[in-house]
Structures are given as structure tokens and as C-alpha cells.
């Protein structure tokens, strides 16, 4: 049959239905994605490792197989190049890991393969994942499909660009400070930062250990929340060898059960301003949920700034401390973006053992306090960032006459890494330049299904629009 030209921009669930009904073969769907990659990746530079012949060979093998078909059978997906996929480069964007190819899959990648997904390749990320912009000395700069002069975000920026442009049906990123949510917001797709442990993190590089076992999680990314939820259901489940793995069972929540949970929304934290279009997007989501029968009212936890400050200590200062043995004596081989991160970390007072112990205890107490105030508002709606996708290299912005600096502009995601809470992102509005603006839907830890269920209501009202350049 003739393959629809824009099938690559269809939701993953629709692509899977075409495969299940034999309207498309795995080879035909894979070839459509290869054509899109060959057409757009020279501009967007989303991939760290892609081999068309390898993808073709795998598609042909799958078409010839008579094995039982899993829920993702034949779906072309991608994986961030910090998550081990056997046979594909997993270099974490660093010259210090150039040529690294893992022999074993991360647990979540093994589950992807077991479900029948076809891995197209691995996607670009900033060096050692420590930036909200994707560029490195190995693979260069990834670009936003809405405007190549702007970043697709970081650290899962290559992944978001690939999915937004139809070069991948869905994929995996990781998030310790907004790294699946900010890229989704910047490129107009959906994502979920799950509760740590709901999706196994074993096989992520660097490992999600120490404070990063609270901050970090591997998260699904796709063009619709329905697809994100499919990935979550397929990939979640306890890994018995993961010390933070959780035995939480999957739940199916009805709309009435979702409506029983009051929603609090806020447009900013009164410390960092957001653009007028961002405010409008949050208000639009609140109104859609009201019309859907939810009880929605203004509410903002008063613990957000203390959470952000603790996130800063753990992500920035502890992150730099973790990398110090790896980079010692090799600073000349580091990328400008990672050197920028080190400069930010080194600008703070050194973190002492006593200071770290105090911060760790304070984080537990503060998480408990935040969860207590969320009893009456177990779902939160808020911005993803103060701004839409920024130009490569930009680090300060003016909003309402006030200066907003780099890390402050994305503080809205950092709160929920410190809380270890699930947070989904849905594209809702657009900026005056036509750039996407996402909104964040947050639930209490282990209530990932709640975040996804509420996000699905929002996604049905707004949702993905393809960048014009991605359409044939």
C-alpha cells in the first residue's frame, strides 16, 4: 500500500494500530521514519547514533518473525544517549566517553525491546546532562524543529527534537532537574517525570544514586499523553535489583476518581516572573479542568523556594562533586556548556559534610511538610518555565521589565525533583513567535496515574501541533 506521507507525525497509538491491522508493515513504518530522519536530522542534529541499515535489518527481521507481538511491536523509538542500549553509543555527550557502547541494555531498554519496540538510535544530550541546552564537543548542537536558532532544551533535547519532528514515535529521556519536562515544553510534546522507582533507573549513566535517587528518573516522552501513558504502563514495574525500586501496582483511575481530587493552580511563585502567554496557558488549563467537572482553585505551596534551594545544593553542588574524580586533569576536553555548569557550582561556598547532612535531613522534613499541605490539593497545575524555547547561548531574559537568569527561568521543574513527585507536561499555548508553551500537571509521589489522568483531560483540549518543517 501507499504509506501516508505524514504517518510519522501520527500518535504512536495510531501507528501501532496500523501495524496491528496489517495496514502497514514494520518495514514500511521504519522506512517512513528513516526518510524523515534523513530529511530533517541534518538541520536538527537530534541523533548521537543512527544507522539506517541497522534499522532496516531489524524491521525486516520483525516482519518475518512469527513470535508473539508485544504492545509496542514494530514501533520506531529512540533512547537518550545516557540510557544504556546495547550496541548503540552511550557517551553522555562527553569526549571522555567517546566510543562507549554498552554491551547490556538498561532495564527499561530491555523492557522496550521485550514489548516489541524497534530502536532507531540514541539521541543527543549536553555533556554529563548538566544543562538546559543540548550541545557538546562530540556531536554538536541540537536544534529546535520550531526554530533551528533555538534550543530544544536539555538534557533530553535530542530526544524531544526527534519526537516533535516525527523522526521518532516516542522515546526515553531522564530528568533530575526538568530534563524531560523542559524539552517537552520547548518543542511542543508531552512527557512524564515519574516518581523515582516506578520506572527502573538501573542502566542510566551516570547512575541515579545518592541524592539523584530522589531527584532523578527515566521518563517517557511522546506526542500525546495517551502515548506517554502507554509507555509508562509498559515500562513500569519494580526492578528487584534496584534499591529504590517500588512495588507499586499500576492503577486505572476513572474520570470520577480523578475529579474527586481537588486541583490547585498557580501562575508563578512571586519570585521569578513568567511571560503573559505562560500565565494565559495555566489559566486556560484551569478553566478546561473546571469545565470537565474538577474543583479547581488558586493554590501554591509555600515550600517551593526552600525546595528549590535544596535542589540546587544536591543537583549543582553534589553533581559537580560526583564528576570531580572523572574530570580531574581533563578540563581541556570538556565542553563549554559543562564548564559553565562547573563555574556555577564553584561560585557557591564549598559544601561541607555537616552542610550536606543538614541539607539531607532538611529535605526529608520539607518533603513531608509539602505533602501535608498537598492533602487538600493533591494535583497542582503550574508553568514548566518562565519562557519558551530560548536562542542558543542565551542566559538572561527580561519579563515585565525584570531580569530572569538561566537557572531561575526553569525553577518550576526543580521543585518537583526535590519532592520526588510525578509531573507531566502537555503543550497548551504559544508565544508571540509561535513557539510552544507547555503546562505542568503534578501529583503526589507514587500517584503517577493521577498526573497522567488529569494530563489526558488537558491534552484532549489542547495537544500536539506539528512544526511546519516536519510536514511533507
N, C-alpha and C positions, 0 to 999 in steps of 0.2 A: 504494500500500500504506500501511498504518498505520506511521508511524515509531515505533520503540521509544522510550519516554519518556526512558530513560537512555542512549541511544546515545552521547550526548556524553561520557559517563564511560567508554566502552569504550576500549581501547588504540587508538592511531592505526592500527596494522596491521589491526585488525578493522574499523575504519571504512573503510579502503582496500579491504578485501576486499568489503565490502558495495557499495562503488562499482563495483569491477571486475566483480562478478557481476550488476550492474544491479538489485540488491535495493533500492538507494537511488539517487536521482539526486543530483547535486551540489546542486541547489536544495533538495531535502528535507533533506540533511545540513546545509547552511548555515542553513536556517530553524531547525533544531533548535538550532544554536549561537546564533543571534540571540535565540531565546526564552530561552535560558539566560543570555545577557548581559543582556537586558532585565530578567530576574527577579533576578539576583544583583549585577550591577555597581553599582546604586545604593547597595548596602551596602559592597561590597568595593572599589570605585573602582580597578579594576586598569588601566583604559584611559586613554591620553593622547589617542588619536584613534580613534574608531569611528563609522562611518556605515552603518546597516543597509541603506539603499537602494543604496549603492555595492556592498556585499557581495552583495545580491540580484541586481543587474545583472550582476556578474561571474559568479555562479553560473549564471545563465540563459545567458550567453554560452558558458560552458564546456559546458553540456548540449547546446547547439545546434551545437557545433563537431564537425567530423569529423577534426580533426588527431590525430596520433599522441599517445597518452597516456603521460606520463612516470610515474615510480614514485610520485609524490605527487599524482597528478591528482585534483583536487577536494577535497583535504584542507584543512580550515579551520585556519589557523595564525596566529600573532601574532609580532610582532617588537618587541624592546625599543626604546624611543624614543631610543636613542643609535646606532642602526644605520640608515643611510640607506635608506629605502623611498620611491621616487619617488611623490609625490602625497600622502604622509602626514606628519604633523607629526613632526619630529625635533628637539625643542627641548632635549633633555638636562635636562629639569626646571628650566630657568632662565628667569627673566623676561628675561635678556639675550639669549635666543634665541627669544623669544615669536614665534610665527607662522612660524618657519623650516620650510619644506617643500622637501626636496631634489628636484632635477629628475632625478637619476640614482640608480639603485639601488647600494647596496654590492654588491660581487662576490657575496657569499653570498646576498643577497636576489635578485639576478639568477638565481642557480642555483636558488633556491627556486621562482621563477616558471617557469624552464625545465623544472623537474621536475613542474610542474603544480599546485603548491600554490596555494591561494586565501588571500590575505592579508586577514584580518578587520580588522586595525588595528594600531596601535602601543601599547605598554604603558608604564605609569608607572615612573619611576625617581627617586631622590633627585638633587638639583641637582648637576650635574657628576659624578655617580656616586660621590661620596666618602663613602658611609655604608652601614651595615648595616641601615638602616631606610629605608623609602621614603615620603618626604613632600617637598613643595615648595610654593612660592607660586603656581605655575601651576595645578596640578591637585589639590593637596591630598594627603591621606594615604591610602595604600593599606592594606587591612586583610586579615588572615589569615582564610581561609574556615573554619579550625578554631575560631577565636575572634576576632571582629572587634575585640576590645580589645587584640589583639596584632598585631605587625608580621609581614608575610610575608617580611621580610628585605630586603636590599639588596645590590647596587644593582639586581638584576633582580627586584625584589619584585613589581611589577605583573605581570610575565611568569609568575612562579611561582604567584601567586594565580589568574590566569586559567586556567592549565593544571590546577591542583589542583581547581578548582571546575567543570571541564568547560565553560568558556567558550572554550576553545581546545584543539585536539587535540595540539598540540606547538608549539614556538617556539624563538626565538633569544634568548639573553642574552649577556652578556660578563662577563669575570672577570679582574681584576687583583689581587684580594685575597680571593677567595672568593665573588664576586658571582653565580655561577650555583650554587655548591655550598651556601652558607648558606641562600639562599631555598628550594632543593630540600629541604634538611633541615628547615627551619621549616614547610614546607607539605606534606610527605609525598610528594614526587615524585622523579624521577630526573634526573640531569644529568651532563654531562661538561665539564670544563675540558680542552680538548685541548692537546697540545703546540703552542706558538705556531708558526704557519705551516702546520699541517696543514689547518686551515680558514682561508681567506683573511680577513685583517682589514681589507683596504682598503675604506674606506667607513664605518668606525666613527668616531664623533665623541665625544671628540677622537681624533685618530689615535693608533694604538699605535706610538709612536716613542720613540727614546732608551731609557731603562730599561724603558718599558712594552712594548717589542718583545719583552722577555724575560718580563715579568710578565703581560702581558695576552693574552687570546684570546677570540674569539667562540665560544660553546659551545651545543650543542643541549640542550633541556630537554623532557621528556615524562613521561608517567605510568609508562612501563616502560623498562627498559634496551633491550629489543628495538627500541622506537621511537627511543630515543636513538641506537642503533647504525645504524638505518635513515637517520636524519638525517645522521649522521656520514659514512656511505658515500656518500650522495647529494651532500653539500655539500663534501666534502674534495677535495683535489687542488690542485696548485700553481697559483698566480696568477703569471704571468711578470712582472708589473709590481710585485710585492710583494717588497721587498728581503729580507724574512725568510721568504719562501715556500720551501717544501721540496719536492723532487721525490719524496718518499716514496710508494711504491706501496701500495695497500690490500692487506692480508693477511687470509686466512681461517685462523684457528687452530683446530685440533681440540681436543677436551677433553683428549686425551692430551698434546698440546703445551702446553696451559695447565697441566696437572698437573705437568709437568716443571719448572716454575718455583716454587721454594720461597717460601712466604708468611711474612712476619714481621708480627706484630701487637703493638700496644701500646695501653693504655687512657688514658694521659696522658703528659706529658713531665716529670712530677715538679715542675713549676713552677706550673702552673695546674690546680687540681682540676677534675674533671668530675662530673656528677651520677651517683648509683648506677645509674640506668637507662641512662645512656650507657655506663658500664662493661659493664653486662649486655648491651647491644646489640653491642658489639665482641666480647665473649666468645661470644655466640651466632653471630656470623658466622664466627669462628674454628672453632667446632665444626661448623657446616654444611660448611665447606670441608674439614675433616678427613674428615667422613663421605662427601664427594664424591671422596675419594682424593687430596687435596692434602697436601703436607707443610707443616704449619703449626706455627710455634714463636714464642715471645716474642722480639721483636727491636725495638729502637728506635735509629735513627741518633743518634750523639752530636753531630751538627752542626745539630740543629734550632734551638736558640736562637740561634746565630750567624746562621743563615739568616734567622730572624725579624727580628733587629736590622737586617740589611741590607735586608730588605723594607721595614722602617719608614723607613729613610733614603730609599729610592727612591720608595715609594708616597706616604708622607706629606710628606716634605720636598721632594722633587723635584716631586711633584704640586702642592703649593702654589706652587712656583716657576714651573711651567708656566702656572698660571692667573693669576699676578700681572698680566701685561700686559692680560688680558681684563677683570679686575675692578677695576683701578685706578680710583679715584674713583667707584666704583659700589657701595660696600659696603652702602648703604642698600637696595639692590634684591636683596640676597642673602637666601636662606632661613636660618632659624635652624640647620638641620642643617648647611648648608655653612659657616656662621660657626663652628659648633662644630668642624668639621674644621680650619678656619684657626687657631682658638685652639690646638688640639692641635699643629699644625705649628709655630706661633710659640712654643710653650713650650720647644722644643728650641734648642740652640745653632745659630747660623746655619751652614749647610753651605758650606764654602769650596771653591774649585776644587781645592785639594790634597786636601781631605777626600773630595770626590766621586770624584776619580781613584783614590785609595786604595781607596774602597769598591768601585768598579767592578772593579779588579784582584782585590780580596779575594773578590768574588762569584764570579768565574771559578774561582779556586783552590778555594773552598769547594764549588762545584758539582762540580768534579772529585773532591774528597775524598768527597763524599756518594755520587756514582755508584760510586766504588770500593768503598765499604762496602756498597752495594746489590747488588754482584755475587752475593753469596750469598743475598740476599733481594730479588730483583728486583720483588716485589709486596709492598706494605705495606697493612695494614688498620688504621684508626685512627678516632678521632672526627672529626666535622665541626666541632663546637663544644662548649664546656663545658656548654651549656644548651640547652633547646628554645626555641621562639619566645618572645621577651620582650614585655612590655607596652610600648605606645607611650611613648617617652621614658625608659624605664629605662636606666640606665647602670652600675649595680653590682649584684652578687648575692652571696649567701652560700652557699657549698657546704662542707659538713663544717666549719662554723664559720670558714671562711676567706673573705675578701673577694676577689671576682674583678671586675676592671674591664673596661670596654667592649671595647677592642681586644684585651685578653688573652683574653677569652672566645671569640674566634674565631681565635686564633693558629694553630689546627690547619690552616686552609686557607692561611694566609700562607706557610708553609714551602714549599709546592709551587709557588706562584707564583715565588718566588725561585729554585727549582730548575728551573723551566720544564718540569715534569713533568706528564703527563696524570693526572687524578684524577676518578673517577666517584663519584657519590653514589647510594645506594639506601636507601629507607625500610625500617627494620628493627623498631624498638621504639616504645614510647610512654611518655610521662611520667605521673606520678600524675594529672595533669589531663586525660589523654587526648591530649596533643599528640604529633605525630610526632617520632621520633628517627631520623635517618639515620646511615649509616656510610660512611666514605670508603675507596675502593679505589684505590691509587696504583700506577703503573708507572714505569719509567724513560722519559726523554724519547724520543719517536717510537715508543714501544710502546703507543700508544693502544688498539690492538686487544686487547692483553693486559688492560689495565684494564677494557675493555668485556666481554671474555670472562669474566673472573672475576666481574665485577659481575653478569653474566647468571645465573651459578650462584646467587649470593646472592639476586637478585631473584626467582628461581623459588621460593625457600624462604620469602620474606617478601612484599615487594611493596606496591603501592599499595592504600590503602583510601580510598574517597571520604569527604570530610567530610559529616556528616549533612545539613547545609543544602543540599548540592549535589544531593541525590537528590530526584527528583519523588515 
